[in-house]
């Protein structure tokens, strides 16, 4: 795989995994639009390890507190610490739907759906419109201390839709969180924390499968390492950007992007059937 292709795909992964615009859609469409061969499973694993590293590094304090207070290794001393104590079990409950969906629909998600440009375009548009509705209807009253188990189950159920290319993990979970009346920044923060075990589980399973089949091929070792580093760096910067952006801005830019991009994808799919 050429170095420029490695870097471009890693940047696409780092940007689109955390912005609500669907990394799967962009990674599936980029080779088609540029005339490249689809990236290998090995490189897909590198990209997901990179974005997992971005989450772990950016939220390491939050994740450590969630584990410490959630497992009762230390008693919470204030409401913020108390919120972290609840988050461990909320994240666990919210992860169940995507784990079940992944087991049931892994083949379709990785093969049939990924090659269906009409489906990708339709999901880009549909989730964009849902995002717009959430912007208008959500009351944006809750911070992280106000998140409930009901919210976690609803958002976790939405995360299960992320296995469909074009839906976007952050897109569907942020949208569901807004419908649960979280403020935008809290919605994004909870979305990223909820995604951690799902991304980690998917990366672990894929890595085990890879090493069962002989490990990283010799010609993919440098692309693998570069893919991890570039997607991790890009992902960390995008997380910081989006959390800051959503303190003062709405999601309308991403709604417009999704709808316009989705229409273009459907049109190109119709032309080049």
Helices and strands as residue ranges (DSSP letters): H 3-16, H 23-34, H 41-58, H 60-70, H 79-107, I 108-112, G 113-115, H 117-137, G 144-146, H 149-160, G 161-163, H 169-179, H 184-212, G 218-220, H 221-248, H 252-271
